[in-house]
């Protein structure tokens, strides 16, 4: 009998310790919940935004997406038609000749520099010193 009484007392003490532990855990949980529900200023955050931070996901219907896509296709078609109306740009013969002349001058300058770099100077013979 004494053993059963001792076992019963030990079980009651263990239950009391477990209850105190549960109470401490509940307090910790409530403190953390209070922190999660606050913004960076310490004020209460808007409800429903604490679990998923950022913007809420919006749903768009397939019909709405089709309308947006059709509007974008119309915008692109409008731009394309303006581009086609403008036609191909042409350069006058005089402008083409000016550009070609300027390029020929640039090439000539480059050739001149390259020739000057590669041209070897004649080696001067050293005269023996008169003694």
C-alpha positions in Angstrom: 0.0 0.0 0.0 2.8 2.4 0.9 4.3 1.9 -2.6 1.0 2.7 -4.3 0.5 5.8 -2.2 4.1 6.9 -3.1 3.5 6.3 -6.8 0.2 8.2 -6.6 1.9 11.2 -5.0 4.7 11.1 -7.6 2.2 11.1 -10.4 0.3 14.0 -8.9 3.5 16.0 -8.5 4.5 15.2 -12.1 1.0 16.4 -13.3 1.4 19.7 -11.4 4.8 20.2 -13.0 3.4 19.5 -16.4 0.5 21.9 -15.8 3.0 24.7 -14.8 5.1 23.9 -17.9 1.9 24.2 -20.1 1.1 27.5 -18.5 4.6 28.9 -19.2 4.3 27.6 -22.8 0.9 29.3 -23.2 2.4 32.6 -22.0 5.3 32.3 -24.4 2.9 31.6 -27.3 0.6 34.5 -26.4 3.7 36.9 -26.3 4.9 35.6 -29.7 1.4 36.0 -31.2 1.2 39.6 -30.0 4.6 40.3 -31.6 3.6 38.6 -34.9 0.4 40.7 -35.1 2.4 44.0 -34.9 4.1 46.0 -37.6 7.6 47.7 -37.3 6.2 50.5 -35.2 4.7 48.2 -32.7 1.1 48.8 -33.7 -1.4 46.2 -34.5 -1.1 45.0 -38.1 -4.1 44.8 -40.4 -6.0 41.6 -39.8 -5.4 38.8 -42.2 -2.0 40.2 -43.3 0.1 38.6 -40.6 0.2 35.1 -42.1 1.1 36.1 -45.6 3.1 39.2 -45.7 2.9 41.4 -48.8 0.1 42.0 -51.2 -2.9 39.7 -51.2 -3.1 37.6 -54.4 -5.9 38.7 -56.7 -7.7 36.4 -59.0 -8.4 37.5 -62.5 -11.0 35.8 -64.6 -10.1 34.3 -68.0 -12.3 36.8 -69.7 -10.5 39.6 -68.1 -7.1 38.2 -69.2 -8.5 37.9 -72.7 -9.7 41.5 -72.8 -6.3 42.7 -71.6 -4.5 40.6 -74.2 -6.8 41.8 -77.0 -6.2 45.4 -76.0 -2.4 44.9 -76.0 -2.6 43.2 -79.5 -4.6 46.2 -80.7 -1.9 48.6 -79.4 0.9 46.6 -81.1 -1.1 46.5 -84.4 -1.5 50.3 -84.2 2.2 50.9 -83.7 3.0 48.4 -86.5 0.7 50.2 -89.0 2.3 53.5 -88.2 5.7 52.0 -88.9 4.5 50.6 -92.2 2.9 53.9 -93.2 6.2 55.7 -92.7 7.8 53.6 -95.3 11.5 52.9 -95.9 13.9 55.7 -95.3 16.1 56.6 -98.2 19.4 58.4 -98.3 20.2 60.9 -101.1 23.1 60.2 -103.4 24.9 63.3 -102.1 24.7 62.1 -98.5 25.9 58.7 -99.5 28.9 60.3 -101.4 29.8 62.5 -98.4 29.8 59.4 -96.1 31.9 57.4 -98.5 34.4 60.3 -98.9 34.8 60.7 -95.2 35.4 57.0 -94.8 38.0 56.9 -97.5 39.8 59.7 -95.7 39.7 57.8 -92.5 41.1 54.7 -94.2 43.9 56.7 -95.8 44.9 58.1 -92.4 45.0 54.6 -90.9 47.1 53.3 -93.8 49.5 56.2 -93.4 49.9 55.5 -89.7 50.4 51.7 -90.3 53.0 52.4 -93.0 54.9 54.8 -90.7 54.9 52.2 -87.9 56.2 49.4 -90.1 58.7 51.4 -92.2 62.2 50.6 -91.0 64.6 53.4 -90.5 68.0 52.8 -92.2 70.6 51.6 -89.8 73.5 54.1 -89.4 76.9 52.7 -89.3 79.0 53.8 -86.4 82.2 55.4 -87.5 85.3 54.2 -85.8 86.7 56.9 -83.6 89.8 58.5 -84.9 92.7 57.9 -82.7 
